[in-house]
Amino acid sequence: MNRTGIILILLTILLLLVAYFLPDAEKQQVADKNPYLSVLFVLMIVVLLANFPKFSGISPVQKVNDVGLLIFIALMFSELVFAKLAVLDPFLFPSPARVFLALFKDIDILLDGLVSSITLLAAGYLLAVITAIPLGLITGWKKRLFNAAYPFAKAVSPIPPTVYLPYSIVLLPSFKAASVFVIFIGAFWPIFVATVYGVFNIEPRLINSARTLGLGNLELMRRVVLPAALPTIFSGALIALILSFITLTVAEMIGTNSGLGWYIEYEHQFANYDKLLAGMLFLGFAVVSIMFVFDRVQSYCLRWQKV
Amino acid sequence: MARIELKDVTMVYGGKGTAVAALEDINLDIGEGEFVTLIGPSGCGKSTIIDLIAGLKFPTNGSVLVNGKIIRSPGPDRGVVFQDYSLFPWMTVLDNIRFVLRNKNGNANSAAKYLDMVGLSGFAKNYPATLSGGMRQRVAIARLFAMNPVAFLMDEPFGALDALNRIYLQNLLLHLWSRERKTVVFVTHDVDEALLLSDRIVVMTPSPGRIKEIVEVGFPRPRCRTTLISDSGYTGMRANLLNLLQEEMLESLSRQSSFVPEGAHE
């Protein structure tokens, strides 16, 4: 167990004690502190486990400790400034205990919202992936098609996807369909452009080498051009994914009655800022988890690259 | 096995005004099972000849024939090894070989057999990026034999390797080739490599690329590096080749600049 680990665990215990024993400011008092205290406790257990990597398999220790330290600083700051001293307006700046209580109480609604959000996101994003990659491959491969299509792509791709929302709502049968469409449009262009560039930047000698094997066009595309362009495609797909989160939440805030974006907007209308923050926190977790999955898929698909 | 013929081949790059002649009046007849090396300074068009036979490029004039048929496209009957980029980096070593066997009834076992042939059985599941340059070229050679083409086209395959690896791969190629005498067209700028490997050495001259001289290398096979070097004929032939290349180098240098190395004109 290293020094940072020991310090971090002691600090977390200190935070637990502060949160439990020191009295909250008047307007920050909360009926049930257990959700917050459990979260702190779980954090402490995670740090403890991470510092015995042989036992838990969590690695790398240093990274966990450093991230843990940042989380501690953020929590300790809000605990002291918001909960105990109430330096800022308690109405707008709820204490961590209140936020975690809201999260705990509304967890069913949030989970339903997550399912709804992920459905929209997956539909729009995957639709973009399966259309943009083949189209990008062909456009990057055929010089003439590229010359014709690229000026168009260049003009259309910078338009913020949310701009399409009002018109899509009018044209499409449901709001969900409109959201999926807008997410799709937003994700399509970054993947398409990256795919075209990926094909452009393939080492010509690699293509020549492949052609000497006597591959047909389809086989050349599938077995050579696609994998060779894949690293670039992934960088575009990452930008597309980040853009999709933005498009998704904006779309939900404007018109749906489910989803995480809707939850945040809805609670905002009732000025439930503890719930609003709980929604944001939950959304953050969801985004981090999706990015984690993306990262795993990427490293699996590009496992042949030199590390 | 294949007979390869280049008849009055001329190759011009670029359009009117900016046209650069890469090859001019190339006539070359390579017999079945013959090992021919192309040697010459850079820009002499030796790699272009490989590309023409491979079907990656087409002559402006003249024709390139393999077994009497004009080359119209690349095909698996002519196996090519380049200096690099021969293997697909996203396939494991074994999959790279399996890939060229895909249309034959080749399976994992026969792919493994070829890998064993170059002594890399232990690296079947490795990706090319994790191998050294020498090992990658060994896999490329294994793949070449797995393809079982009628002709081997090798474009400076050992050019990027260190001296020891180069010797190892030259011996390996000679050994494998002695068991299956394919027609080989081999590009190099290493005179010793050319002498060790080939039946004939084609010395080329740049801008435009032409054949300057064809040297017969009559040493008996199987050849052994050490006995070859002590052969009196070897030294003479080596000196002759170096002379031919040096003339070329000096000519192209004097064309490019006024600087001529001291003692160049004896």
Interface residues (C-beta under 8 A of the other chain):
Chain A: E203 R205 L206 N208 S209 A210 R211 T212 L213 G214 R223 V224 P227 A228 L230 R303 W304 Q305 K306
Chain B: D51 A54 G55 L56 S73 P74 G75 P76 D77 R78 G79 V80 F82 D84 Y85 S86 F88 P89 W90 M91 T92 F99 V100 Y127 P128 A129 T130 M147 L153
